[in-house]
Amino acid sequence: MQFFLDTANLDQIKKFSDWGVVDGVTTNPTLISKENVSQEDRIKEIAKIVNGPISSEVIATDYEGMVIEGRKMAKWHKNIYVKLPTTEAGIRALTTLKKDGIKVNMTLVFSAGQALLLAKAGADLISPFVGRLDDIAEDGMALIAEIVAMYSNYNFDTKILVASIRHPRHVIDAAMLGAHVATMPADVLEKLIKHPLTDKGLAQFLADFEKVKNIQ
Ligand code: G3P
């Protein structure tokens, strides 16, 4: 399973890259706006740290605008995945950008029907938002299970990038289902390594060592 960081914050990206677990980065207009920088500058800075897919989302909502923005972003770095919304204009723009050889991540996926259509249209990545479905009392992980089953029936090349992850259990469930990628905020990645029994056990080891450290 690949781990992507869902952030535009350079400190977070550096920190977890040093852990050796960051395969890529996803951004969106909300995450870029938190950093108060230009999207182009930040995406280029991220590309210097992470050698893997970096998703950069278009702002345009019309077909022509998405294609213009997507072509421009694709020139920023070889690892750019242009992120397009799952709309009628978005699927048309996906088809056009794929003809140009540009990698595309289709975002704001909330149904199995959308996921099936996007795979047929040749999306490189699709981003189903599990947390936002859970937020409205639907079952985000049930959607991932449906998409995994559909894609494996037909050997689609499209990869499932589980997004809107809120907690470590989402990551584990996505891995159990065989989703290709989980993109997660820094706090979720950090929580994956923590366990109170690890801390308690380490404290006990150190305390016991203190008792005998002068015996050599
Ligand atoms: O980057 C897309 C997605 O991961 C956003 O998550 O927490 O805003 O629903 P969230």
Residues whose N, C-alpha, C, O or C-beta is under 5 A from the ligand:
A	BS01	G3P	D6 T26 T27 N28 G131 R132 A163 S164 I165
